[in-house]
Amino acid sequence: MKTMQYKGYHAKIEFDADDRIFVGYILGIVDVISFHGESVAELEEAFHEAIDNYLESCAKLNQQPNKPYSGKLMLRLKPELHAAVAKSAELEGLSINRWVAGVLQSASHH
């Protein structure tokens, strides 16, 4: 899946065949933000406008906007799995973090 990106926010894009428009949804935040457009240019403009309006609204309300994912991920593993991961990373000459990031990257098809 391809995503659009603006100011650190990512959006998933779908095509609505009934209305013949592209619809976008912001990923990775609790607040719900969506936008739409009939062309790629219109969609991109609507995406930027949605993010800018969201950030302005949060500032006016004196509230923190939801931030996209930080890149930090805490995992709890069984000790046996932790040991197996550490061994696999060591065999490839990588830190556990780099090895896990590579595995997750491959698994998520990005």
Gaussian input, Z-matrix of N, CA and C with variables (Angstrom, degrees):
# hf/3-21g

backbone

0 1
 N
 C     1     B1
 C     2     B2     1     A1
 N     3     B3     2     A2     1     D1
 C     4     B4     3     A3     2     D2
 C     5     B5     4     A4     3     D3
 N     6     B6     5     A5     4     D4
 C     7     B7     6     A6     5     D5
 C     8     B8     7     A7     6     D6
 N     9     B9     8     A8     7     D7
 C    10    B10     9     A9     8     D8
 C    11    B11    10    A10     9     D9
 N    12    B12    11    A11    10    D10
 C    13    B13    12    A12    11    D11
 C    14    B14    13    A13    12    D12
 N    15    B15    14    A14    13    D13
 C    16    B16    15    A15    14    D14
 C    17    B17    16    A16    15    D15
 N    18    B18    17    A17    16    D16
 C    19    B19    18    A18    17    D17
 C    20    B20    19    A19    18    D18
 N    21    B21    20    A20    19    D19
 C    22    B22    21    A21    20    D20
 C    23    B23    22    A22    21    D21
 N    24    B24    23    A23    22    D22
 C    25    B25    24    A24    23    D23
 C    26    B26    25    A25    24    D24
 N    27    B27    26    A26    25    D25
 C    28    B28    27    A27    26    D26
 C    29    B29    28    A28    27    D27
 N    30    B30    29    A29    28    D28
 C    31    B31    30    A30    29    D29
 C    32    B32    31    A31    30    D30
 N    33    B33    32    A32    31    D31
 C    34    B34    33    A33    32    D32
 C    35    B35    34    A34    33    D33
 N    36    B36    35    A35    34    D34
 C    37    B37    36    A36    35    D35
 C    38    B38    37    A37    36    D36
 N    39    B39    38    A38    37    D37
 C    40    B40    39    A39    38    D38
 C    41    B41    40    A40    39    D39
 N    42    B42    41    A41    40    D40
 C    43    B43    42    A42    41    D41
 C    44    B44    43    A43    42    D42
 N    45    B45    44    A44    43    D43
 C    46    B46    45    A45    44    D44
 C    47    B47    46    A46    45    D45
 N    48    B48    47    A47    46    D46
 C    49    B49    48    A48    47    D47
 C    50    B50    49    A49    48    D48
 N    51    B51    50    A50    49    D49
 C    52    B52    51    A51    50    D50
 C    53    B53    52    A52    51    D51
 N    54    B54    53    A53    52    D52
 C    55    B55    54    A54    53    D53
 C    56    B56    55    A55    54    D54
 N    57    B57    56    A56    55    D55
 C    58    B58    57    A57    56    D56
 C    59    B59    58    A58    57    D57
 N    60    B60    59    A59    58    D58
 C    61    B61    60    A60    59    D59
 C    62    B62    61    A61    60    D60
 N    63    B63    62    A62    61    D61
 C    64    B64    63    A63    62    D62
 C    65    B65    64    A64    63    D63
 N    66    B66    65    A65    64    D64
 C    67    B67    66    A66    65    D65
 C    68    B68    67    A67    66    D66
 N    69    B69    68    A68    67    D67
 C    70    B70    69    A69    68    D68
 C    71    B71    70    A70    69    D69
 N    72    B72    71    A71    70    D70
 C    73    B73    72    A72    71    D71
 C    74    B74    73    A73    72    D72
 N    75    B75    74    A74    73    D73
 C    76    B76    75    A75    74    D74
 C    77    B77    76    A76    75    D75
 N    78    B78    77    A77    76    D76
 C    79    B79    78    A78    77    D77
 C    80    B80    79    A79    78    D78
 N    81    B81    80    A80    79    D79
 C    82    B82    81    A81    80    D80
 C    83    B83    82    A82    81    D81
 N    84    B84    83    A83    82    D82
 C    85    B85    84    A84    83    D83
 C    86    B86    85    A85    84    D84
 N    87    B87    86    A86    85    D85
 C    88    B88    87    A87    86    D86
 C    89    B89    88    A88    87    D87
 N    90    B90    89    A89    88    D88
 C    91    B91    90    A90    89    D89
 C    92    B92    91    A91    90    D90
 N    93    B93    92    A92    91    D91
 C    94    B94    93    A93    92    D92
 C    95    B95    94    A94    93    D93
 N    96    B96    95    A95    94    D94
 C    97    B97    96    A96    95    D95
 C    98    B98    97    A97    96    D96
 N    99    B99    98    A98    97    D97
 C   100   B100    99    A99    98    D98
 C   101   B101   100   A100    99    D99
 N   102   B102   101   A101   100   D100
 C   103   B103   102   A102   101   D101
 C   104   B104   103   A103   102   D102
 N   105   B105   104   A104   103   D103
 C   106   B106   105   A105   104   D104
 C   107   B107   106   A106   105   D105
 N   108   B108   107   A107   106   D106
 C   109   B109   108   A108   107   D107
 C   110   B110   109   A109   108   D108
 N   111   B111   110   A110   109   D109
 C   112   B112   111   A111   110   D110
 C   113   B113   112   A112   111   D111
 N   114   B114   113   A113   112   D112
 C   115   B115   114   A114   113   D113
 C   116   B116   115   A115   114   D114
 N   117   B117   116   A116   115   D115
 C   118   B118   117   A117   116   D116
 C   119   B119   118   A118   117   D117
 N   120   B120   119   A119   118   D118
 C   121   B121   120   A120   119   D119
 C   122   B122   121   A121   120   D120
 N   123   B123   122   A122   121   D121
 C   124   B124   123   A123   122   D122
 C   125   B125   124   A124   123   D123
 N   126   B126   125   A125   124   D124
 C   127   B127   126   A126   125   D125
 C   128   B128   127   A127   126   D126
 N   129   B129   128   A128   127   D127
 C   130   B130   129   A129   128   D128
 C   131   B131   130   A130   129   D129
 N   132   B132   131   A131   130   D130
 C   133   B133   132   A132   131   D131
 C   134   B134   133   A133   132   D132
 N   135   B135   134   A134   133   D133
 C   136   B136   135   A135   134   D134
 C   137   B137   136   A136   135   D135
 N   138   B138   137   A137   136   D136
 C   139   B139   138   A138   137   D137
 C   140   B140   139   A139   138   D138
 N   141   B141   140   A140   139   D139
 C   142   B142   141   A141   140   D140
 C   143   B143   142   A142   141   D141
 N   144   B144   143   A143   142   D142
 C   145   B145   144   A144   143   D143
 C   146   B146   145   A145   144   D144
 N   147   B147   146   A146   145   D145
 C   148   B148   147   A147   146   D146
 C   149   B149   148   A148   147   D147
 N   150   B150   149   A149   148   D148
 C   151   B151   150   A150   149   D149
 C   152   B152   151   A151   150   D150
 N   153   B153   152   A152   151   D151
 C   154   B154   153   A153   152   D152
 C   155   B155   154   A154   153   D153
 N   156   B156   155   A155   154   D154
 C   157   B157   156   A156   155   D155
 C   158   B158   157   A157   156   D156
 N   159   B159   158   A158   157   D157
 C   160   B160   159   A159   158   D158
 C   161   B161   160   A160   159   D159
 N   162   B162   161   A161   160   D160
 C   163   B163   162   A162   161   D161
 C   164   B164   163   A163   162   D162
 N   165   B165   164   A164   163   D163
 C   166   B166   165   A165   164   D164
 C   167   B167   166   A166   165   D165
 N   168   B168   167   A167   166   D166
 C   169   B169   168   A168   167   D167
 C   170   B170   169   A169   168   D168
 N   171   B171   170   A170   169   D169
 C   172   B172   171   A171   170   D170
 C   173   B173   172   A172   171   D171
 N   174   B174   173   A173   172   D172
 C   175   B175   174   A174   173   D173
 C   176   B176   175   A175   174   D174
 N   177   B177   176   A176   175   D175
 C   178   B178   177   A177   176   D176
 C   179   B179   178   A178   177   D177
 N   180   B180   179   A179   178   D178
 C   181   B181   180   A180   179   D179
 C   182   B182   181   A181   180   D180
 N   183   B183   182   A182   181   D181
 C   184   B184   183   A183   182   D182
 C   185   B185   184   A184   183   D183
 N   186   B186   185   A185   184   D184
 C   187   B187   186   A186   185   D185
 C   188   B188   187   A187   186   D186
 N   189   B189   188   A188   187   D187
 C   190   B190   189   A189   188   D188
 C   191   B191   190   A190   189   D189
 N   192   B192   191   A191   190   D190
 C   193   B193   192   A192   191   D191
 C   194   B194   193   A193   192   D192
 N   195   B195   194   A194   193   D193
 C   196   B196   195   A195   194   D194
 C   197   B197   196   A196   195   D195
 N   198   B198   197   A197   196   D196
 C   199   B199   198   A198   197   D197
 C   200   B200   199   A199   198   D198
 N   201   B201   200   A200   199   D199
 C   202   B202   201   A201   200   D200
 C   203   B203   202   A202   201   D201
 N   204   B204   203   A203   202   D202
 C   205   B205   204   A204   203   D203
 C   206   B206   205   A205   204   D204
 N   207   B207   206   A206   205   D205
 C   208   B208   207   A207   206   D206
 C   209   B209   208   A208   207   D207
 N   210   B210   209   A209   208   D208
 C   211   B211   210   A210   209   D209
 C   212   B212   211   A211   210   D210
 N   213   B213   212   A212   211   D211
 C   214   B214   213   A213   212   D212
 C   215   B215   214   A214   213   D213
 N   216   B216   215   A215   214   D214
 C   217   B217   216   A216   215   D215
 C   218   B218   217   A217   216   D216
 N   219   B219   218   A218   217   D217
 C   220   B220   219   A219   218   D218
 C   221   B221   220   A220   219   D219
 N   222   B222   221   A221   220   D220
 C   223   B223   222   A222   221   D221
 C   224   B224   223   A223   222   D222
 N   225   B225   224   A224   223   D223
 C   226   B226   225   A225   224   D224
 C   227   B227   226   A226   225   D225
 N   228   B228   227   A227   226   D226
 C   229   B229   228   A228   227   D227
 C   230   B230   229   A229   228   D228
 N   231   B231   230   A230   229   D229
 C   232   B232   231   A231   230   D230
 C   233   B233   232   A232   231   D231
 N   234   B234   233   A233   232   D232
 C   235   B235   234   A234   233   D233
 C   236   B236   235   A235   234   D234
 N   237   B237   236   A236   235   D235
 C   238   B238   237   A237   236   D236
 C   239   B239   238   A238   237   D237
 N   240   B240   239   A239   238   D238
 C   241   B241   240   A240   239   D239
 C   242   B242   241   A241   240   D240
 N   243   B243   242   A242   241   D241
 C   244   B244   243   A243   242   D242
 C   245   B245   244   A244   243   D243
 N   246   B246   245   A245   244   D244
 C   247   B247   246   A246   245   D245
 C   248   B248   247   A247   246   D246
 N   249   B249   248   A248   247   D247
 C   250   B250   249   A249   248   D248
 C   251   B251   250   A250   249   D249
 N   252   B252   251   A251   250   D250
 C   253   B253   252   A252   251   D251
 C   254   B254   253   A253   252   D252
 N   255   B255   254   A254   253   D253
 C   256   B256   255   A255   254   D254
 C   257   B257   256   A256   255   D255
 N   258   B258   257   A257   256   D256
 C   259   B259   258   A258   257   D257
 C   260   B260   259   A259   258   D258
 N   261   B261   260   A260   259   D259
 C   262   B262   261   A261   260   D260
 C   263   B263   262   A262   261   D261
 N   264   B264   263   A263   262   D262
 C   265   B265   264   A264   263   D263
 C   266   B266   265   A265   264   D264
 N   267   B267   266   A266   265   D265
 C   268   B268   267   A267   266   D266
 C   269   B269   268   A268   267   D267
 N   270   B270   269   A269   268   D268
 C   271   B271   270   A270   269   D269
 C   272   B272   271   A271   270   D270
 N   273   B273   272   A272   271   D271
 C   274   B274   273   A273   272   D272
 C   275   B275   274   A274   273   D273
 N   276   B276   275   A275   274   D274
 C   277   B277   276   A276   275   D275
 C   278   B278   277   A277   276   D276
 N   279   B279   278   A278   277   D277
 C   280   B280   279   A279   278   D278
 C   281   B281   280   A280   279   D279
 N   282   B282   281   A281   280   D280
 C   283   B283   282   A282   281   D281
 C   284   B284   283   A283   282   D282
 N   285   B285   284   A284   283   D283
 C   286   B286   285   A285   284   D284
 C   287   B287   286   A286   285   D285
 N   288   B288   287   A287   286   D286
 C   289   B289   288   A288   287   D287
 C   290   B290   289   A289   288   D288
 N   291   B291   290   A290   289   D289
 C   292   B292   291   A291   290   D290
 C   293   B293   292   A292   291   D291
 N   294   B294   293   A293   292   D292
 C   295   B295   294   A294   293   D293
 C   296   B296   295   A295   294   D294
 N   297   B297   296   A296   295   D295
 C   298   B298   297   A297   296   D296
 C   299   B299   298   A298   297   D297
 N   300   B300   299   A299   298   D298
 C   301   B301   300   A300   299   D299
 C   302   B302   301   A301   300   D300
 N   303   B303   302   A302   301   D301
 C   304   B304   303   A303   302   D302
 C   305   B305   304   A304   303   D303
 N   306   B306   305   A305   304   D304
 C   307   B307   306   A306   305   D305
 C   308   B308   307   A307   306   D306
 N   309   B309   308   A308   307   D307
 C   310   B310   309   A309   308   D308
 C   311   B311   310   A310   309   D309
 N   312   B312   311   A311   310   D310
 C   313   B313   312   A312   311   D311
 C   314   B314   313   A313   312   D312
 N   315   B315   314   A314   313   D313
 C   316   B316   315   A315   314   D314
 C   317   B317   316   A316   315   D315
 N   318   B318   317   A317   316   D316
 C   319   B319   318   A318   317   D317
 C   320   B320   319   A319   318   D318
 N   321   B321   320   A320   319   D319
 C   322   B322   321   A321   320   D320
 C   323   B323   322   A322   321   D321
 N   324   B324   323   A323   322   D322
 C   325   B325   324   A324   323   D323
 C   326   B326   325   A325   324   D324
 N   327   B327   326   A326   325   D325
 C   328   B328   327   A327   326   D326
 C   329   B329   328   A328   327   D327

   B1=1.4495
   B2=1.5264
   B3=1.2882
   B4=1.4597
   B5=1.5264
   B6=1.3295
   B7=1.4569
   B8=1.5202
   B9=1.3152
   B10=1.4606
   B11=1.5227
   B12=1.3255
   B13=1.4563
   B14=1.5172
   B15=1.3413
   B16=1.4645
   B17=1.5194
   B18=1.3216
   B19=1.4638
   B20=1.5289
   B21=1.3254
   B22=1.4612
   B23=1.5164
   B24=1.3232
   B25=1.4620
   B26=1.5267
   B27=1.3129
   B28=1.4614
   B29=1.5268
   B30=1.3266
   B31=1.4578
   B32=1.5204
   B33=1.3183
   B34=1.4602
   B35=1.5210
   B36=1.3297
   B37=1.4640
   B38=1.5241
   B39=1.3220
   B40=1.4692
   B41=1.5230
   B42=1.3223
   B43=1.4580
   B44=1.5152
   B45=1.3331
   B46=1.4605
   B47=1.5268
   B48=1.3292
   B49=1.4648
   B50=1.5236
   B51=1.3264
   B52=1.4725
   B53=1.5284
   B54=1.3386
   B55=1.4688
   B56=1.5371
   B57=1.3350
   B58=1.4584
   B59=1.5290
   B60=1.3531
   B61=1.4607
   B62=1.5232
   B63=1.3253
   B64=1.4547
   B65=1.5222
   B66=1.3237
   B67=1.4653
   B68=1.5163
   B69=1.3319
   B70=1.4556
   B71=1.5152
   B72=1.3380
   B73=1.4653
   B74=1.5158
   B75=1.3361
   B76=1.4565
   B77=1.5231
   B78=1.3207
   B79=1.4621
   B80=1.5279
   B81=1.3187
   B82=1.4545
   B83=1.5055
   B84=1.3325
   B85=1.4625
   B86=1.5278
   B87=1.3284
   B88=1.4614
   B89=1.5236
   B90=1.3440
   B91=1.4678
   B92=1.5282
   B93=1.3178
   B94=1.4677
   B95=1.5232
   B96=1.3180
   B97=1.4576
   B98=1.5230
   B99=1.3217
   B100=1.4673
   B101=1.5275
   B102=1.3172
   B103=1.4593
   B104=1.5158
   B105=1.3195
   B106=1.4635
   B107=1.5229
   B108=1.3286
   B109=1.4490
   B110=1.5183
   B111=1.3183
   B112=1.4620
   B113=1.5202
   B114=1.3367
   B115=1.4628
   B116=1.5199
   B117=1.3098
   B118=1.4590
   B119=1.5268
   B120=1.3234
   B121=1.4678
   B122=1.5274
   B123=1.3194
   B124=1.4652
   B125=1.5256
   B126=1.3269
   B127=1.4625
   B128=1.5264
   B129=1.3221
   B130=1.4626
   B131=1.5297
   B132=1.3109
   B133=1.4575
   B134=1.5349
   B135=1.3234
   B136=1.4693
   B137=1.5295
   B138=1.3269
   B139=1.4714
   B140=1.5236
   B141=1.3166
   B142=1.4666
   B143=1.5295
   B144=1.3156
   B145=1.4604
   B146=1.5367
   B147=1.3249
   B148=1.4732
   B149=1.5232
   B150=1.3353
   B151=1.4663
   B152=1.5227
   B153=1.3277
   B154=1.4661
   B155=1.5313
   B156=1.3359
   B157=1.4722
   B158=1.5235
   B159=1.3327
   B160=1.4583
   B161=1.5330
   B162=1.3227
   B163=1.4681
   B164=1.5304
   B165=1.3330
   B166=1.4767
   B167=1.5202
   B168=1.3239
   B169=1.4723
   B170=1.5181
   B171=1.3160
   B172=1.4708
   B173=1.5235
   B174=1.3337
   B175=1.4701
   B176=1.5311
   B177=1.3364
   B178=1.4696
   B179=1.5233
   B180=1.3323
   B181=1.4667
   B182=1.5202
   B183=1.3338
   B184=1.4639
   B185=1.5243
   B186=1.3240
   B187=1.4693
   B188=1.5214
   B189=1.2964
   B190=1.4611
   B191=1.5252
   B192=1.3289
   B193=1.4637
   B194=1.5253
   B195=1.3162
   B196=1.4577
   B197=1.5150
   B198=1.3000
   B199=1.4595
   B200=1.5166
   B201=1.3248
   B202=1.4705
   B203=1.5250
   B204=1.2980
   B205=1.4647
   B206=1.5223
   B207=1.3124
   B208=1.4635
   B209=1.5271
   B210=1.3063
   B211=1.4589
   B212=1.5219
   B213=1.3143
   B214=1.4659
   B215=1.5195
   B216=1.3239
   B217=1.4552
   B218=1.5243
   B219=1.3188
   B220=1.4605
   B221=1.5199
   B222=1.3088
   B223=1.4606
   B224=1.5221
   B225=1.3126
   B226=1.4585
   B227=1.5126
   B228=1.3318
   B229=1.4601
   B230=1.5193
   B231=1.3258
   B232=1.4601
   B233=1.5248
   B234=1.3216
   B235=1.4677
   B236=1.5342
   B237=1.3329
   B238=1.4634
   B239=1.5222
   B240=1.3375
   B241=1.4550
   B242=1.5263
   B243=1.3175
   B244=1.4584
   B245=1.5324
   B246=1.3086
   B247=1.4738
   B248=1.5303
   B249=1.3258
   B250=1.4643
   B251=1.5289
   B252=1.3118
   B253=1.4613
   B254=1.5303
   B255=1.3119
   B256=1.4669
   B257=1.5298
   B258=1.3150
   B259=1.4663
   B260=1.5260
   B261=1.3101
   B262=1.4673
   B263=1.5279
   B264=1.3208
   B265=1.4654
   B266=1.5289
   B267=1.3162
   B268=1.4673
   B269=1.5296
   B270=1.3226
   B271=1.4645
   B272=1.5276
   B273=1.3369
   B274=1.4650
   B275=1.5289
   B276=1.3355
   B277=1.4563
   B278=1.5185
   B279=1.3298
   B280=1.4545
   B281=1.5249
   B282=1.3290
   B283=1.4625
   B284=1.5314
   B285=1.3193
   B286=1.4668
   B287=1.5324
   B288=1.3234
   B289=1.4632
   B290=1.5294
   B291=1.3318
   B292=1.4774
   B293=1.5218
   B294=1.3393
   B295=1.4629
   B296=1.5324
   B297=1.3309
   B298=1.4661
   B299=1.5350
   B300=1.3273
   B301=1.4688
   B302=1.5221
   B303=1.3264
   B304=1.4566
   B305=1.5094
   B306=1.3224
   B307=1.4616
   B308=1.5319
   B309=1.3308
   B310=1.4684
   B311=1.5268
   B312=1.3229
   B313=1.4673
   B314=1.5213
   B315=1.3290
   B316=1.4641
   B317=1.5218
   B318=1.3157
   B319=1.4624
   B320=1.5339
   B321=1.3456
   B322=1.4703
   B323=1.5265
   B324=1.3150
   B325=1.4669
   B326=1.5244
   B327=1.3358
   B328=1.4709
   B329=1.4960
   A1=108.49
   A2=116.96
   A3=122.93
   A4=108.01
   A5=114.94
   A6=119.24
   A7=109.14
   A8=115.27
   A9=121.82
   A10=106.90
   A11=117.19
   A12=121.11
   A13=110.25
   A14=115.82
   A15=121.78
   A16=108.95
   A17=116.65
   A18=123.64
   A19=112.13
   A20=116.75
   A21=121.44
   A22=114.59
   A23=118.08
   A24=122.39
   A25=109.07
   A26=115.71
   A27=121.89
   A28=109.04
   A29=115.31
   A30=120.18
   A31=110.42
   A32=115.13
   A33=123.15
   A34=106.72
   A35=115.93
   A36=120.71
   A37=109.84
   A38=115.69
   A39=122.09
   A40=108.34
   A41=115.84
   A42=120.23
   A43=108.56
   A44=116.76
   A45=122.70
   A46=107.17
   A47=116.17
   A48=121.52
   A49=111.81
   A50=117.74
   A51=120.24
   A52=111.29
   A53=115.84
   A54=120.04
   A55=112.00
   A56=116.90
   A57=123.66
   A58=111.69
   A59=115.16
   A60=121.52
   A61=109.00
   A62=114.69
   A63=121.50
   A64=107.45
   A65=116.25
   A66=121.60
   A67=107.93
   A68=116.23
   A69=121.16
   A70=111.58
   A71=115.32
   A72=122.94
   A73=108.01
   A74=117.19
   A75=121.36
   A76=108.90
   A77=115.75
   A78=122.25
   A79=111.22
   A80=115.48
   A81=121.26
   A82=117.09
   A83=117.94
   A84=119.84
   A85=108.75
   A86=115.67
   A87=120.69
   A88=111.02
   A89=116.63
   A90=120.03
   A91=109.55
   A92=116.05
   A93=120.95
   A94=108.91
   A95=116.16
   A96=121.99
   A97=107.31
   A98=115.85
   A99=119.78
   A100=108.07
   A101=115.38
   A102=121.83
   A103=107.52
   A104=117.10
   A105=119.48
   A106=111.00
   A107=114.96
   A108=121.47
   A109=110.37
   A110=116.26
   A111=120.95
   A112=112.57
   A113=117.87
   A114=122.26
   A115=108.64
   A116=115.96
   A117=119.72
   A118=109.92
   A119=116.81
   A120=120.28
   A121=111.19
   A122=116.78
   A123=121.55
   A124=110.62
   A125=116.15
   A126=121.71
   A127=110.59
   A128=116.34
   A129=120.55
   A130=110.88
   A131=117.46
   A132=121.34
   A133=110.67
   A134=116.92
   A135=121.22
   A136=111.03
   A137=117.26
   A138=122.03
   A139=109.55
   A140=117.38
   A141=120.96
   A142=110.78
   A143=115.81
   A144=120.38
   A145=111.07
   A146=117.29
   A147=121.03
   A148=110.95
   A149=117.23
   A150=120.56
   A151=110.44
   A152=117.34
   A153=120.47
   A154=111.22
   A155=117.15
   A156=120.68
   A157=111.43
   A158=116.72
   A159=121.48
   A160=110.24
   A161=116.31
   A162=120.50
   A163=111.33
   A164=116.45
   A165=120.06
   A166=111.49
   A167=117.40
   A168=120.96
   A169=111.03
   A170=116.84
   A171=120.35
   A172=110.37
   A173=116.73
   A174=120.49
   A175=110.58
   A176=116.93
   A177=120.42
   A178=111.84
   A179=116.78
   A180=121.57
   A181=112.34
   A182=115.94
   A183=122.16
   A184=111.86
   A185=115.81
   A186=120.66
   A187=109.18
   A188=114.97
   A189=120.78
   A190=109.86
   A191=118.51
   A192=119.33
   A193=110.20
   A194=116.51
   A195=119.40
   A196=107.53
   A197=115.83
   A198=121.15
   A199=108.83
   A200=116.12
   A201=118.79
   A202=109.50
   A203=116.07
   A204=121.09
   A205=111.20
   A206=116.33
   A207=121.73
   A208=113.17
   A209=116.78
   A210=119.26
   A211=111.75
   A212=116.43
   A213=120.98
   A214=107.89
   A215=115.99
   A216=121.54
   A217=108.74
   A218=116.69
   A219=121.97
   A220=108.43
   A221=116.76
   A222=121.46
   A223=110.18
   A224=115.82
   A225=121.38
   A226=106.45
   A227=115.19
   A228=121.50
   A229=110.18
   A230=115.38
   A231=119.44
   A232=107.48
   A233=118.24
   A234=120.89
   A235=113.11
   A236=116.69
   A237=119.48
   A238=111.29
   A239=116.46
   A240=120.21
   A241=110.34
   A242=116.42
   A243=120.98
   A244=109.74
   A245=116.68
   A246=121.18
   A247=110.78
   A248=116.93
   A249=120.62
   A250=110.72
   A251=117.27
   A252=121.64
   A253=109.62
   A254=116.40
   A255=120.73
   A256=110.84
   A257=116.56
   A258=121.00
   A259=110.00
   A260=117.33
   A261=121.29
   A262=110.95
   A263=116.66
   A264=120.75
   A265=110.08
   A266=116.17
   A267=120.46
   A268=111.22
   A269=116.38
   A270=120.03
   A271=112.17
   A272=116.76
   A273=121.24
   A274=112.23
   A275=116.43
   A276=120.15
   A277=113.47
   A278=116.59
   A279=121.93
   A280=110.66
   A281=114.92
   A282=119.09
   A283=107.40
   A284=115.69
   A285=119.33
   A286=109.51
   A287=116.87
   A288=120.60
   A289=111.55
   A290=117.41
   A291=120.35
   A292=110.94
   A293=116.69
   A294=119.60
   A295=110.25
   A296=116.93
   A297=120.98
   A298=110.19
   A299=117.08
   A300=120.03
   A301=110.40
   A302=117.91
   A303=121.58
   A304=112.44
   A305=116.91
   A306=121.43
   A307=109.82
   A308=116.65
   A309=119.94
   A310=111.32
   A311=116.79
   A312=120.48
   A313=110.75
   A314=116.68
   A315=121.15
   A316=111.26
   A317=116.24
   A318=120.40
   A319=112.47
   A320=116.24
   A321=118.59
   A322=111.97
   A323=117.63
   A324=123.47
   A325=113.35
   A326=117.67
   A327=121.04
   A328=108.47
   D1=130.51
   D2=175.39
   D3=-89.10
   D4=147.24
   D5=177.38
   D6=-127.76
   D7=158.98
   D8=172.14
   D9=-96.23
   D10=152.29
   D11=-178.13
   D12=-135.38
   D13=137.07
   D14=178.06
   D15=-157.05
   D16=127.01
   D17=178.95
   D18=51.71
   D19=35.87
   D20=178.37
   D21=84.98
   D22=-5.31
   D23=178.70
   D24=-95.97
   D25=144.98
   D26=179.57
   D27=-117.66
   D28=144.67
   D29=179.88
   D30=-127.66
   D31=138.03
   D32=173.01
   D33=-90.27
   D34=137.02
   D35=-177.54
   D36=-114.61
   D37=134.96
   D38=175.32
   D39=-127.85
   D40=158.20
   D41=175.62
   D42=-107.24
   D43=126.07
   D44=177.19
   D45=-95.05
   D46=102.20
   D47=-175.65
   D48=-67.05
   D49=-31.16
   D50=-179.65
   D51=-66.25
   D52=-46.57
   D53=-178.23
   D54=-93.65
   D55=-7.48
   D56=179.87
   D57=56.51
   D58=48.41
   D59=177.15
   D60=-135.22
   D61=159.38
   D62=171.23
   D63=-91.28
   D64=137.11
   D65=179.71
   D66=-122.85
   D67=133.59
   D68=179.78
   D69=-117.45
   D70=147.54
   D71=178.58
   D72=-131.38
   D73=132.95
   D74=178.56
   D75=-74.66
   D76=132.26
   D77=-178.63
   D78=-97.91
   D79=151.44
   D80=168.96
   D81=79.89
   D82=14.67
   D83=176.55
   D84=-132.42
   D85=160.54
   D86=-178.80
   D87=-78.37
   D88=-41.25
   D89=179.32
   D90=-63.82
   D91=148.35
   D92=-179.02
   D93=-97.83
   D94=118.98
   D95=177.88
   D96=-130.65
   D97=125.40
   D98=176.66
   D99=-134.49
   D100=165.61
   D101=-178.19
   D102=-159.41
   D103=167.64
   D104=179.85
   D105=-152.33
   D106=165.09
   D107=177.24
   D108=-165.64
   D109=157.12
   D110=179.99
   D111=-88.48
   D112=-17.20
   D113=178.13
   D114=-133.15
   D115=169.05
   D116=178.43
   D117=-62.93
   D118=-44.01
   D119=179.39
   D120=-61.18
   D121=-43.40
   D122=179.20
   D123=-65.76
   D124=-40.04
   D125=179.02
   D126=-63.53
   D127=-45.66
   D128=-179.55
   D129=-63.84
   D130=-41.63
   D131=177.62
   D132=-63.20
   D133=-42.31
   D134=179.00
   D135=-65.61
   D136=-36.60
   D137=177.73
   D138=-62.99
   D139=-50.42
   D140=179.79
   D141=-60.70
   D142=-42.62
   D143=179.48
   D144=-64.03
   D145=-40.82
   D146=179.85
   D147=-62.75
   D148=-43.89
   D149=179.46
   D150=-67.68
   D151=-46.62
   D152=179.33
   D153=-59.62
   D154=-43.71
   D155=178.53
   D156=-64.61
   D157=-39.89
   D158=178.25
   D159=-60.65
   D160=-48.25
   D161=-178.71
   D162=-65.33
   D163=-40.04
   D164=176.94
   D165=-64.95
   D166=-42.00
   D167=179.12
   D168=-63.15
   D169=-42.54
   D170=178.41
   D171=-61.80
   D172=-41.46
   D173=179.62
   D174=-64.10
   D175=-43.37
   D176=179.39
   D177=-64.21
   D178=-34.63
   D179=179.66
   D180=-85.76
   D181=-0.20
   D182=-178.52
   D183=55.80
   D184=43.08
   D185=176.68
   D186=-125.32
   D187=152.16
   D188=179.32
   D189=-75.58
   D190=130.20
   D191=175.02
   D192=-70.41
   D193=151.06
   D194=173.38
   D195=-61.62
   D196=137.49
   D197=178.67
   D198=-98.90
   D199=146.11
   D200=173.06
   D201=-62.45
   D202=169.93
   D203=-179.20
   D204=-50.57
   D205=141.51
   D206=-176.08
   D207=-81.63
   D208=-21.92
   D209=-174.43
   D210=97.34
   D211=-1.92
   D212=177.68
   D213=-103.28
   D214=132.70
   D215=-177.48
   D216=-136.59
   D217=122.12
   D218=179.09
   D219=-98.45
   D220=127.87
   D221=178.93
   D222=-119.37
   D223=145.73
   D224=171.92
   D225=-115.83
   D226=122.09
   D227=-176.50
   D228=-125.07
   D229=155.54
   D230=169.93
   D231=-65.59
   D232=145.32
   D233=-178.68
   D234=-54.42
   D235=-34.83
   D236=-179.56
   D237=-65.93
   D238=-40.40
   D239=178.64
   D240=-68.98
   D241=-40.38
   D242=177.52
   D243=-58.06
   D244=-43.87
   D245=179.05
   D246=-64.07
   D247=-41.81
   D248=-179.78
   D249=-65.53
   D250=-39.71
   D251=177.71
   D252=-63.96
   D253=-46.43
   D254=179.78
   D255=-59.86
   D256=-41.45
   D257=179.77
   D258=-65.47
   D259=-45.45
   D260=179.43
   D261=-61.04
   D262=-43.90
   D263=179.25
   D264=-62.90
   D265=-44.34
   D266=-179.27
   D267=-62.86
   D268=-40.82
   D269=179.05
   D270=-62.66
   D271=-29.99
   D272=178.80
   D273=-92.33
   D274=0.86
   D275=178.79
   D276=71.74
   D277=29.59
   D278=-177.72
   D279=-120.72
   D280=158.32
   D281=170.08
   D282=-71.73
   D283=160.93
   D284=176.59
   D285=-57.90
   D286=-43.88
   D287=-179.04
   D288=-58.10
   D289=-48.51
   D290=-178.73
   D291=-66.44
   D292=-37.97
   D293=-179.81
   D294=-65.75
   D295=-47.43
   D296=-179.57
   D297=-63.62
   D298=-41.59
   D299=178.55
   D300=-59.87
   D301=-40.94
   D302=177.86
   D303=-64.53
   D304=-42.63
   D305=179.14
   D306=-64.25
   D307=-45.03
   D308=179.57
   D309=-66.27
   D310=-37.34
   D311=177.34
   D312=-60.94
   D313=-45.85
   D314=178.87
   D315=-64.59
   D316=-42.22
   D317=-177.79
   D318=-68.32
   D319=-28.87
   D320=-178.61
   D321=-92.26
   D322=2.16
   D323=175.72
   D324=62.23
   D325=35.17
   D326=177.96
   D327=-115.90

